[in-house]
Amino acid sequence: MEYVNHLQKDKKLARALGEELHELKLHKNIPVRIMASIMSQQLSTKVAKVIFHRFLDLYNAKEPKPQQVLDTPATTLRAIGLSNAKVSYVHNVAAFCIEHKITDKKLLAMSNEDIIKLLVQIKGIGQWSVEMLLMFTLGREDVFAVDDLGIQQAMIKLYKLDPSNKKEMKEKMLKISSKWSPYRTYACLHLWGWKDNTPNT
């Protein structure tokens, strides 16, 4: 894979690359993926999956259009296990997607920065959520999630960063990661994997 040779130039990152190669995939129906990311916040992957399947069951196991979600009463959405806040966020996503005519085609034509600027306007969606969407739904290769706790922990360990000053630490992380461009998403995937498989010493 082309990205491996590029990322190996960073000798410290090279230690975290391991054997596994990552492939990014593009997933369809981005408005529903945004809703799914809200549903999964603060939940284990297993629970999030159950709730998402219940959500799809409301629409005969098919992914709904934003208008269908907007027409679904709050009580129905609460009944599948969503909190009041998440119900209103999911409705916000549906309304926002309708108002801004958000389609897969429209988002695929936009740059990462423009997608972040557009989607953080949705209540309940922060920059981190959009970055995850760019990586895992849109399959963008050059996204760096500076606010992700796992990435921070991995880089503190790998680059001996000082976590006491968050602002300075993030500036250093951005500087280090700029060398990984245009493959920063892959670097993040490897850092997550490395952190999870490295004993805390």
N, C-alpha and C positions, 0 to 999 in steps of 0.2 A: 504493500500500500504506500502510495506516494507520501502521505502525511507523516509516516513513521520516520523516513529519512530526514524530513524537515525538522520534526520535533526532537530528534536525537541530537541535533546540534546543541541543544541545551543539555549539558552534561548532567545537571541535577534532575531535570525532568526525565532524562533517559532512564534513570533508575526506577521511575514509576511506570514506565511504559509496559513492561511485562510482555507476555506472549499473545494475549488476546487482541484480535483486531476488531475494531468497531465499524459498523456500517450504519449510515444514517438513512432513515426512510421518510418518505413523504406520506402523511396520512390525510385522507380526505375529510370534508365536512368540518372545517376549522371552527365555526361557531359552536358546534357541539363539543369539540375538544376543549374550548375555553370553558364551557360550562362544567365539563368533567374535571378540569383542573381546580375549579372552585369547590366542587363537591368533595374532592380528595384532600383539601387543606386540613392539616392537623389530624389526619386519619391514617391508620396503617393501610398499606397497599391492599391487603385482603378485604378490609371493611369497605374501602373506597370502591373496590370492584363490585362487591355485593350491592352497594347503593346505586352504582352506575347501571347495573343490570336491572334493578327495580325501576330505575328511571326509564330505561328503554322499553320495559314491559308496559309502561303507561301508553306507549305508542305502538303497540303490537310488535314489540322487539325490533322496531326500525328506528333509525336515527331521525329525530324530528326536525322540522324546519323551525327557525326562530319564532315564527308567528304561532305555531302550535304550542310552543313552550309558554309564550306570553299568554295564550288563551287558557293555560292550565291553572286552575285555582290554587292559591297558596296552600290551602288545607290538603289538597291532593299531593303536593310536593312535600309537605311536612310529613305526610303519612309514610313516605318511603325512607324516612330517617334523616331528613335535612333539618337543620336548625332554622329558626326564623330569619337570622341574618343571611344564611346561605340561600334560602328561598328568594329573598329580595335581591341578592346578588345575581342569582341565575336569571331572574326576571329582568334585571338590569342589562345583562349580557344580551338577552333576546331582543330587548327594546333597542339597544345600541346597534346591534347588527342590522336591524331593520332600518333604523334611522340613517345609518351610514352606508347602507347597501353593502354590507361586508360579505364577500363571497371568497371562495378559495382563489378564484382567478384574480380578483382584485389584490388580495394579500400577496400572492405569489409574484406579482409584478412590482411589489414595493421593497425598499431596502430595509434592513434590520432596524435602523434608527427610526425610520418613518413608521414602521409597525409598532415599535415601542411607544413612540409619541402618541399614536392613535389609540392604542388599546389601554394605556394606563389611565385614560380618561374614564374608563368603566369603573364604577365603584366596586371594590372588592378585588380588583386586579392591580397588582403592583408590578414594578419593573422585573422582579425575580420571576413572577408567574409568566410574564411575556417572554423572558429569556428561555424559560423551560419549553414554552410553546415553540419558539424559534428552533430550538435544538431538536425536540422530540416529535413535533408535529410537522414543521416545515422543513426539517432536515437541513437547516443552515449550518455550514461548516465552520463559520468564523464568529462564534458567540462566546463571550467570556462572562461568567456569572460571578462578579466580584463580591456580591452580598451573600452568596451561598455559604452556609456554615461549613459544610463538608469541604468545599474548595479552600476556604480560609484555613481550616484545621490542617489539611494536607500541605498547603504551602508554608504554613508556620513551621511545620515539621521538616519539610524538604529544604526550605531556603533559610531556616533559622530566623524567621521574622519575629519581631517583637510585637505581641498582640496588645500591649498596654495602651498604645495610641492607635485607635481604630482608623482614624483619618490617614495617618502616615502609613499604616500597614496597607490600606487599600491602594494608596498611591504607588507603593512599592510593588504590590501585586499587579497593578495595571501596567507598570513599567516592564516587569518581568514578562507578563503575558503578551505584550506587544510584539515580542520576538517570535511568538508562536504563530502569529497571523500568517497566512489565511486559514489556519487549521485549529483555531482556539477551542472549538467545540470538542474535538477529539482529545485535546489536552485535558479538558474538564472531565471527560468520560474516564480517562486513565487515572486522573487524580482521585476521583471518587472510588474507583476500583482499588487503587493502591492503598488509600486510607482505610477501606473496609477490610483489607487483607493484611494489614500491617499491625503487629501487636503494639499497644501503647506503652512505649518504654520511655 
